[in-house]
Amino acid sequence: MSDRTPHWALAEAADGLWHARPLTPASSTPAPGGPLTFRDPADAIRSAPAATRWVWRSTAAVYPRLLASGIRVERCHDIEDAELLLLAHEGRFGEPRSAAAAWARLTGAPVPPDPPQRSATPAAQDSLFDPQPTPLPLDALVAVYEDQARRHAATAHPDRMRLLTASESAAFLIAAEMHRAGLPWRADVHRALLTELLGERYAGGGEPRRLAELADEISAAFGRRVRPELPADVVKAFAEAGIRLGSTRRWEIQELDHPAVEPLLAYKKLYRIYTAHGWGWLQDWVRDGRFRPEFVPGGTLTGRWVTNGGGALQIPKVIRRAVVADPGWRLVVADADQMEPRVLAAISRDPAFMEVAGRPEDLYTAISRQGFSGDRDMAKLAVLGAVYGQTSGDGLKNLAALRRRFPQAVAYVDDAAKAGEEGRLVRTWLGRTSPPPVGADEDGEAGIPQDREDGWTPSHASANTRARGRFTRNFVVQGSAADWALLLLAALRQAIAGAGMRAELVFFQHDEVIVHCPAEEAAAVAEAIRAAGDRAGRIAFGDTPVRFPFTTAIVECYADAK
């Protein structure tokens, strides 16, 4: 192990008791003496030093129970998340990652499959009746941990890989704490918004008044009854009017010359709110003035977070009006400015790009003066084209200009794209590894992992190789940005706890973090976020000139932050 903090292992036994024992920091082996037995994991935590790093099977399985007992843990090593990261790094993407599977591989026993994912419903999140994995004995858990320590040491950059594992383990602690704290949510404001936007609900069910009115307008425009919530019926109606559509997406419909277009676009926007964040959602997901989604760190291939149900990462701006701080409290909403381009500057070690990314001004404005005649939009398109692989038309011209000014940065993503096209693996700065090419499936083309949040968009099947290259080009940047975000959250959590604040982390997505705090703590929280971003940059990328600034708002209502 690379740090000197006390380490204890904790495992549940088949009889429901809990066994714990300290580990020797220098070797990760058990310290002399037998394990201690406890009736409750909270008692085990109380018996160990406060700064202990707990080694356990799964944070998601243990930590909510500890939080319910009023116990918070500073550090942990999540065996199952570490196994997932290590398997991918070893080119064994997709193999079972449970602690039981790791133990079976270590002993040569048959490897059990991973248990099925739980249902994405509020009731399932806290259910006591889900099938539970077979407990792994404490000695077996320690043996798996020792094996993981050896495998970390065998990676190309052991310190970075250990940092990735430690920071993602911390992220699972944060995710559980955010779920317990919950995002402040005014149900009365939400109901009023729904009535304002959608109209009254009719007795006996059915769509609310405004949707029904728009559906009538759409049907009148086509001269027959059309069900606008059914894409196939809309496509058929346009075909009958002599207009061929490939889909009912907004960009394809909005340029059409037909009287149904305006009400149809309005219907689609409101129908999305009705189905995703309507009255049913409010009843299911908001309890006691809090929305408590289940955050899943590393839920996408690049390491970005997802949520298990609830649509927490797609809250429409209008619905954000229901996210209101408690009386006397504030929401500190912070967005990392141009996070991914700044990360590219740091990981590519391009001297000119790092210098520009270290200036105290908007990054795209600074780049626009480096060969783009001061045109910020053109500079932004060039940078995003480099990251996402736009290599045709104006994108190719802009990319050429960027390559002349920042050759090392563009070469970094070009090399990642080439590796992907050749079927090789690529890694983020800390060591998260891309999956290998896969076979075709019903959702997309061969050779491309199905992770559309990670920059991959389906194209024609003949372009598999190029699409794989675009995926890996984006993976090294977006994934390294996710690495940085893990360290940001860990540093911010540590700063809040160290200052004895009442502030709570309540929301995170990609490049945005929300802290709920007493009004008198808001300024200190904003400063803590800024300092955590700087600290995360130093820990992840070393001593570089690259800055990671934030746009921060202190508000009572989330909708007022942007």
Buried (B, 14 or more C-beta within 10 A) or exposed (E): BEEEEBBBBBBBBEEEEBBBBBBEBEEBEBEEEEBBBBEBBBBBBEEBEEEBBBBBBBBBBBBBEBBEEEBBBBBBBBBBBBBBBBBBBEEBBEBBBBBBBBBBBBEEEEBBEBBEEBEBBBEBBEEEEEEEBEBBBBBBBBBBBBBBBEBBEEBEEBEBBBBBBBBBBBBBBBBBBBBBBBBBBBBEBBEEBBBEBBBEBEEEEEBBBBBBBBBEBBBBBBEEEBEBBEBEBBBBBBEEBEBEBEEBEEEEBEEEEBEBBBBBBBBBBBBEBBEBBBBEBBEEBBEEBBBBBBBBBBBBBBBBBBBBBBBBBEBBEBBBBBBBBBEEBBBBBBBBBBBBBBBBBBBBBBBBBBBBBBEEEBBBBBBBEBBBEEBBEBBBBBBBBBBBBBBEEEBEBBBEBBBEBBBBBBEBBBBBBBBBBEEEBBBBBBBBBBBBBBEEEEEBBBBBBBBEBBBBEEBEEEBBBBBBBBBBBBBBBBBBBBBBBBBBBBBBBBBBEEEEBEBBBBBBBBBBBBBBBBEEBBBBBBEBBBEBBBBBBBBBBEEBEBBBBBEBBBBBBBBBBE
